[in-house]
Amino acid sequence: MHPFHLAFPVTSLAKARAFYGGLLGCPEGRSSDDWVDFDFYGHQIVAHLAPEEAGHRKTSAVDGDQVPVRHFGVVLPMDEWERLAARLRAAGVEFIIEPHVRFKGEVGEQATMFFLDPCGNALEFKAFKDIGRLFAK
């Protein structure tokens, strides 16, 4: 798999460092006064200081939930997803969509959770019992 690169806006680099580096445990890479990059599960994400651009604005209905249209995240093994959900709960993270299984009994059945970083950007972490069903129709 090839690592992806994602640049996204934040209101504060200090908040981004505390959240992505501290809470999520993503090692920090290069940085400047205006941006910082992180190793996000083997992918490069770059938090750019742009307060006016940060935050999610629109939602879309997906299996009964109002999913933030602009979001990013990663697909984890189920046991790692469960540990992350527990760690986020213990840290007092407020979920905008609580950890649960959606599309139950369907080909696309998956565990999912949505939450915001401290700059208002939406993240989704998901897991499949069978990762081979990631793109199944």
C-alpha positions in Angstrom: 0.0 0.0 0.0 1.2 3.5 -0.8 1.0 6.1 2.0 -1.4 8.9 1.4 -0.7 12.6 2.1 -3.4 14.8 3.6 -3.1 18.5 4.5 -5.8 20.0 6.7 -6.5 23.3 8.5 -6.2 23.8 12.3 -6.8 26.7 14.6 -3.7 26.0 16.7 -0.6 23.9 16.2 -0.3 23.4 19.9 -3.8 21.8 20.0 -2.9 19.7 16.9 0.3 18.5 18.6 -1.5 17.6 21.8 -4.3 15.8 20.0 -2.5 14.0 17.1 0.8 13.5 18.8 -0.4 13.1 22.4 -3.8 11.5 22.4 -3.6 9.6 19.1 0.1 8.8 19.5 1.1 9.9 16.0 4.9 10.7 15.9 5.7 14.2 14.8 7.7 14.8 11.6 8.9 18.1 10.1 7.4 21.4 11.1 7.6 25.1 10.8 5.8 28.0 12.5 2.8 27.4 10.1 2.5 23.6 9.9 3.4 20.3 11.4 3.3 16.8 9.9 2.5 13.6 11.7 2.9 9.9 11.0 -0.8 8.9 11.0 -0.7 5.1 11.0 2.0 5.1 8.2 0.4 8.0 6.3 1.5 11.6 6.2 -0.9 14.2 7.5 0.0 17.9 7.8 -1.8 20.3 10.1 -1.6 23.8 8.5 -2.4 26.8 10.7 -5.5 28.2 9.0 -8.1 29.0 11.6 -10.7 30.3 9.2 -10.7 27.0 7.3 -10.9 24.5 10.2 -14.0 22.6 11.3 -16.7 20.6 9.6 -19.8 22.3 8.2 -22.1 19.8 6.4 -23.4 16.4 7.2 -24.8 13.6 5.0 -27.1 10.7 6.1 -25.4 7.3 6.3 -27.3 4.4 7.8 -29.2 6.6 10.2 -26.3 8.8 11.3 -25.5 12.4 10.2 -21.9 11.9 9.0 -19.7 15.0 8.6 -19.1 15.3 4.8 -15.5 16.4 5.3 -13.7 13.9 7.5 -10.7 11.6 7.4 -9.4 8.7 9.4 -8.1 5.2 9.2 -9.3 1.6 9.0 -7.9 -0.3 12.0 -8.0 -4.0 12.9 -11.0 -4.6 15.2 -9.1 -5.1 18.4 -7.1 -1.9 17.8 -10.3 0.0 17.0 -11.8 -1.2 20.3 -8.7 -0.2 22.3 -8.8 3.2 20.6 -12.5 3.7 21.4 -11.8 2.9 25.1 -8.8 5.2 25.2 -10.9 8.1 23.7 -13.7 7.5 26.1 -11.3 7.5 29.1 -9.8 10.7 27.8 -13.2 12.3 27.8 -13.4 12.8 24.0 -17.0 13.7 23.0 -18.1 11.5 20.1 -20.3 13.1 17.4 -21.2 9.5 16.4 -20.7 7.0 19.2 -18.7 3.9 18.5 -21.1 1.3 17.0 -21.5 -1.2 14.2 -23.3 0.1 11.1 -24.7 -1.8 8.1 -25.3 -4.7 10.4 -25.8 -8.0 8.5 -24.8 -6.4 5.2 -21.7 -6.8 3.1 -20.3 -3.4 4.3 -20.8 -4.2 8.0 -18.2 -2.1 10.0 -17.5 -0.6 13.3 -17.3 3.1 13.2 -16.9 6.2 15.4 -16.7 9.9 14.7 -15.2 12.7 16.8 -13.7 16.1 16.4 -10.2 17.2 16.9 -9.8 20.3 19.1 -9.8 22.5 16.0 -13.2 21.1 14.9 -12.0 18.7 12.1 -14.0 15.5 11.9 -12.3 12.1 12.1 -13.7 8.7 11.5 -12.0 5.5 12.6 -13.5 2.2 11.4 -12.8 -1.5 11.5 -14.1 -4.6 9.6 -14.2 -8.1 11.0 -13.0 -9.1 7.5 -10.8 -6.4 5.9 -11.4 -8.1 2.6 -14.8 -6.5 2.6 -13.5 -3.0 2.7 -14.6 -2.4 -0.9 -17.2 -5.2 -1.3 -20.5 -4.3 -2.9 
